[in-house]
Amino acid sequence: MRIIEKALRQGRKTLSEYESKQVLAAYDIPVTREVLVKDKTGLDKAIKKIGFPLVMKGCSADIAHKTEKGLIHVDIRTSTEAKKAFREIMAGMEGFEGGVLMQEMIKGRRELVMGLTRDPQFGPCVMFGLGGIFTEILQDISFRHAPLEARDAREMMQEIRGHKILDAVRGMEAADKQRLTGMLINIGRIGLEIPEVSEIDLNPVILSGANPVVVDALVILKQP
């Protein structure tokens, strides 16, 4: 894949969020609608294309923790707010190569995590669990080694302690488990088909109604 080949030629260890999502989208994994912007002209075009409300993020392969650096602005609802956020993010990114990621704001109270790691014995392993701030606190996750069958993915969803979050609860729709199943299978495919990918971290994957959408993503590369 050209994105990965280019990153490796540049000696990079990670893809940016924007690049990571391009890899995911190529494998039919649903991601936020977004545009990478580097100037005010691009900003205006992105606003027209994506619409409000927006999330705006500093986007660079050199910046992993955007929240800690104050490079994320959420619930942007006007052009004035967007322009102010753009100036602040670009100022905060001084010294880093990249731009501002303009993305649709996905609304949903249920957050999941998905990912990929490489085990020395089993090879690429797919991960699923509760996401957002609960990932590290609860560590409610399940693993399977690739390739995954649909049955494997369904078992992973059922194995986590918080599996009922996928059901119709508190007025929320049941999650589209068929879509989730496809996502887990395709994450495993990435691990099998692109050996240069060392890890994948998708957190959060937000349930917007029944539909899972990857809101943040990081692909870590294996060094040659």
Helices and strands as residue ranges (DSSP letters): H 2-9, H 17-26, E 34-37, H 40-50, E 54-59, E 72-76, H 79-92, E 99-104, E 110-119, E 123-130, H 134-138, E 141-145, H 150-159, G 163-166, H 177-193, E 197-208, E 211-214, E 217-221
